[in-house]
């Protein structure tokens, strides 16, 4: 792990308006802005098997971040696109087209960022971004993995006790990437990720 320090941190608040923990609202409280990856940082990242980018806001880094990563880093690059759905509206494709290997977002974020009303319409837009693997999470409705022309539906694994959904998506993508780095196929990696995400639901706070 290579920490890169900023003067200001990104932070948001999650609000659960009902007892149904699948439904939540995000409020962005503050955002780090335009953190530039130095050449030295890129050299440190070159020792890694993969780089996962998980911004909380689209303002966290310059638009050329993924272009520079793709130029200097030969390993797997993944993105959790939740940050692009918070704060300023940006053209996501201009940031990541041809530059990311794995893209993850939930179904609402997918529709918002692709500017479409259904998941099917959104994924047709996303396919034009030339990203080999796309993960769409849907809380208790499971997840869908798109790899090229293949589509794999992954069920949600019911928790023994539903305590707190905070960090569920982050844990899902961490589990998925761990197995992909170990050369598991996407479907097996997604099943592992779904089981791991269930563990988060059973405890208070992130895992």
Phi, psi and omega per residue, in radians:
X1 nan 2.363 -3.093
X2 -2.148 1.625 -3.110
X3 -1.181 2.416 3.070
X4 -2.133 2.018 -2.973
X5 -1.542 2.508 3.098
X6 -2.214 2.766 -3.141
X7 -1.243 -0.488 -3.069
X8 -2.283 2.411 -3.131
X9 -1.722 2.670 2.981
X10 -1.512 2.459 -3.124
X11 -2.699 2.388 2.999
X12 -2.390 2.850 -3.132
X13 -1.934 2.411 3.061
X14 -1.769 2.296 3.125
X15 -2.094 2.206 3.086
X16 -1.851 1.735 -3.017
X17 -1.250 -0.305 3.140
X18 -2.317 -3.140 3.088
X19 -1.323 -0.188 3.107
X20 -1.419 1.864 -3.024
X21 -1.322 -0.079 3.011
X22 -1.261 -0.386 -3.067
X23 -1.807 2.119 -3.137
X24 -2.596 2.818 3.088
X25 -2.107 2.467 3.099
X26 -1.898 2.347 3.064
X27 -2.147 2.016 3.129
X28 -1.350 2.088 -3.074
X29 -1.645 -0.625 3.100
X30 -2.786 2.808 -3.092
X31 -2.492 2.323 2.920
X32 -1.157 2.648 -3.039
X33 -2.283 2.277 2.997
X34 0.766 1.008 3.064
X35 -1.382 2.070 -3.041
X36 -1.566 2.249 3.056
X37 -1.364 2.037 -3.137
X38 -1.320 2.853 3.074
X39 -1.051 -0.607 3.127
X40 -1.150 -0.707 3.097
X41 -1.090 -0.727 3.130
X42 -1.117 -0.629 3.094
X43 -1.139 -0.677 3.098
X44 -1.146 -0.703 3.141
X45 -1.146 -0.438 -3.108
X46 -1.089 -0.302 3.128
X47 -1.475 -0.093 -3.056
X48 -1.610 2.743 3.038
X49 -1.341 -0.500 -3.113
X50 -2.768 2.808 3.077
X51 -2.186 2.200 3.095
X52 -1.968 2.191 -3.132
X53 -1.880 2.156 -3.069
X54 -2.369 1.245 -3.105
X55 -1.276 2.635 3.026
X56 -1.625 -0.238 -3.131
X57 -2.597 2.610 3.101
X58 -1.232 -0.176 -3.112
X59 -1.563 0.023 -2.996
X60 -1.261 -0.479 -3.090
X61 -2.554 2.773 -3.132
X62 -1.140 2.801 -3.086
X63 -1.131 -0.381 -3.094
X64 -1.564 0.128 -3.076
X65 -0.994 -0.856 -3.092
X66 -1.248 -0.549 3.071
X67 -1.090 -0.754 -3.141
X68 -1.229 -0.701 3.097
X69 -1.038 -0.813 -3.103
X70 -1.139 -0.571 -3.117
X71 -1.246 -0.673 -3.003
X72 -1.855 -0.128 -3.048
X73 -2.149 2.156 -3.083
X74 -1.589 -0.215 -3.072
X75 -1.433 -2.946 -3.112
X76 -1.291 2.282 3.068
X77 -2.009 2.181 3.124
X78 -2.195 2.747 -3.129
X79 -2.438 2.278 2.879
X80 -1.654 1.962 -2.953
X81 -1.468 0.201 -3.092
X82 -0.973 -0.625 -3.102
X83 -1.123 -0.502 3.137
X84 -1.276 -0.243 3.084
X85 -1.617 -0.028 3.120
X86 -1.948 2.436 3.057
X87 1.355 -2.399 -3.031
X88 -1.154 2.526 3.070
X89 -1.397 2.280 3.126
X90 -2.329 2.787 3.057
X91 -1.456 1.666 -3.040
X92 -1.026 -0.705 -3.102
X93 -0.998 -0.657 -3.121
X94 -1.156 -0.420 3.088
X95 -1.392 -0.776 -2.830
X96 -2.083 -0.158 -3.102
X97 -0.980 2.241 3.138
X98 1.196 0.155 -3.012
X99 -2.151 -0.099 -3.094
X100 -2.176 2.429 -3.140
X101 -1.577 -0.604 -3.097
X102 -2.353 2.244 3.139
X103 -2.145 2.259 3.115
X104 -2.171 2.339 2.923
X105 -2.719 2.900 3.082
X106 -1.491 3.039 -3.011
X107 -1.149 -0.632 3.105
X108 -1.172 -0.733 3.112
X109 -1.118 -0.684 3.127
X110 -1.051 -0.811 -3.126
X111 -1.160 -0.678 -3.136
X112 -1.153 -0.840 -3.043
X113 -1.296 -0.484 3.075
X114 -1.559 -0.130 -3.130
X115 1.026 0.855 3.118
X116 -2.333 2.824 -3.030
X117 -1.672 -0.238 3.131
X118 -2.283 2.774 3.112
X119 -1.080 -0.729 -3.127
X120 -1.058 -0.745 3.105
X121 -1.175 -0.677 -3.133
X122 -1.116 -0.741 -3.086
X123 -1.190 -0.523 3.072
X124 -1.124 -0.627 3.057
X125 -1.195 -0.816 -3.081
X126 -1.096 -0.577 3.119
X127 -1.013 -0.506 -3.131
X128 -1.305 -0.148 3.117
X129 -1.492 -0.049 3.082
X130 1.020 0.912 3.089
X131 -1.937 2.086 -3.015
X132 -1.039 -0.674 -3.083
X133 -2.277 2.231 3.130
X134 -2.180 2.216 3.137
X135 -1.937 2.197 3.060
X136 -2.081 2.014 -3.127
X137 -1.665 2.566 -3.049
X138 -2.419 0.670 3.086
X139 0.909 -2.192 -3.066
X140 -1.218 -0.151 3.110
X141 -1.593 0.126 3.077
X142 1.541 -2.608 -3.113
X143 -2.632 2.865 3.108
X144 -2.258 2.329 3.129
X145 -1.941 2.205 3.070
X146 -1.953 2.079 3.091
X147 -2.182 1.768 -3.044
X148 1.101 -2.172 3.125
X149 -1.585 -0.025 -3.117
X150 -1.588 2.481 3.132
X151 -2.235 2.263 -3.108
X152 -2.235 2.130 3.112
X153 -1.573 2.228 -3.111
X154 -1.987 2.142 -3.136
X155 -1.289 2.725 2.968
X156 -1.407 2.462 3.104
X157 -1.632 2.015 -3.050
X158 -1.076 2.330 3.098
X159 -1.318 2.708 3.032
X160 -1.194 -0.560 3.141
X161 -2.550 2.261 -3.116
X162 -1.635 1.801 -3.051
X163 -1.863 -0.927 -3.003
X164 -2.795 2.224 -3.112
X165 -1.615 0.012 -3.119
X166 -1.050 2.270 3.115
X167 1.454 0.061 -3.078
X168 -1.102 -0.802 -3.134
X169 -1.151 -0.679 3.118
X170 -1.123 -0.721 3.127
X171 -1.165 -0.689 3.108
X172 -0.999 -0.911 -3.068
X173 -1.200 -0.574 3.086
X174 -1.110 -0.751 3.100
X175 -1.127 -0.733 3.136
X176 -1.072 -0.833 -3.101
X177 -1.158 -0.651 3.110
X178 -1.004 -0.804 -3.122
X179 -1.273 -0.565 3.108
X180 -1.203 -0.659 3.067
X181 -1.097 -0.555 3.104
X182 -1.469 0.153 3.068
X183 1.259 0.352 2.957
X184 -1.192 2.609 3.110
X185 -1.272 2.794 -3.035
X186 -0.980 -0.718 -3.107
X187 -1.127 -0.805 3.124
X188 -1.119 -0.679 3.107
X189 -1.100 -0.658 -3.126
X190 -1.236 -0.660 3.074
X191 -1.103 -0.749 3.088
X192 -1.071 -0.762 -3.136
X193 -1.071 -0.723 3.141
X194 -1.132 -0.717 3.111
X195 -1.142 -0.687 3.140
X196 -1.162 -0.698 3.123
X197 -1.087 -0.605 3.110
X198 -1.075 -0.629 3.118
X199 -1.056 -0.595 3.137
X200 -1.171 -0.684 -3.103
X201 -1.089 -0.468 -3.043
X202 -1.454 -0.072 -3.123
X203 -2.288 2.826 3.105
X204 -1.429 2.266 3.106
X205 1.501 3.124 -3.101
X206 -1.322 2.765 3.131
X207 -1.685 nan nan
